[in-house]
Amino acid sequence: MSVHQETYLKIKTTLDAAKVDLVAVSKTKPNEDLQALYDLGQRAFGENYVQELVDKEATLPKNIQWHFIGHLQSNKVKYIAPFVHLIHGVDGEKLLQEINKQANKNNRVISCLLQVHIASEETKFGFDTTSLMELIHSGRLNNYPNVLVKGLMGMASFTEDQSVLKKEFEGLASSFNQVKTKLNNIHFDTLSMGMSSDYALAIQEGSTMVRIGSLLFGARN
Ligand SMILES: *Cc1c(COP(=O)(O)O)cnc(C)c1O
């Protein structure tokens, strides 16, 4: 078994003290690794691939909270809509529309985070700050009654330069606070930022939810 139990317990203690939620990112990892963390008390798991998530949900304990953290294609929303706990990567209105439709079919309200593009790399998905603010100010979120927008999510650049990371996290936290003020909604309370390599800095900059994989499960192939 490759789960780092000691590290998990240490990180969990630190995050609990800071009131930050932990999503254990388990993509590509076998069910027994997830079960091992579950047995230590972990309930929130994050997955990137729809088929893998659907397979794991079918076999692992029913009280797991499944977070979808990958890039979600509209035509696949229907497979996770019955059970997903939080969709982190909502990066456009077409996707919002489809999540709303599938949530309605399942008689649910699905919680989502709007993904904001904060990294310098072209490859990372998300709203830019201008289109995010345009959406928020337009009132169009009201068109999606079966979607609850709970906050923002972002991925920093792939760099070890702390000053670059800090700047990107600060920018996202600033957008988060602006949207929070504008929406004035108590449910808008989640800022998902920080991964294995940068979660401490993300927390300093105001993260309320970190997504940690390799520190807990070991490196992915
Ligand atoms: C894989 C992934 C993570 C976890 O990355 P680690 O570096 O293994 O902690 C976090 N967030 C997203 C969106 C991911 O795809």
The ligand as a Gaussian input file, in Angstrom:
#p B3LYP/6-31G(d) Opt

LIG

0 1
 C       -3.867000      16.421000      -9.999000
 C       -4.461000      17.683000      -9.484000
 C       -4.214000      18.118000      -8.166000
 C       -3.266000      17.414000      -7.213000
 O       -1.935000      17.589000      -7.582000
 P       -0.738000      17.131000      -6.620000
 O        0.403000      17.937000      -7.090000
 O       -0.569000      15.668000      -6.817000
 O       -1.132000      17.466000      -5.224000
 C       -4.864000      19.262000      -7.727000
 N       -5.709000      19.947000      -8.526000
 C       -5.958000      19.571000      -9.792000
 C       -6.904000      20.381000     -10.620000
 C       -5.340000      18.434000     -10.311000
 O       -5.592000      18.081000     -11.584000

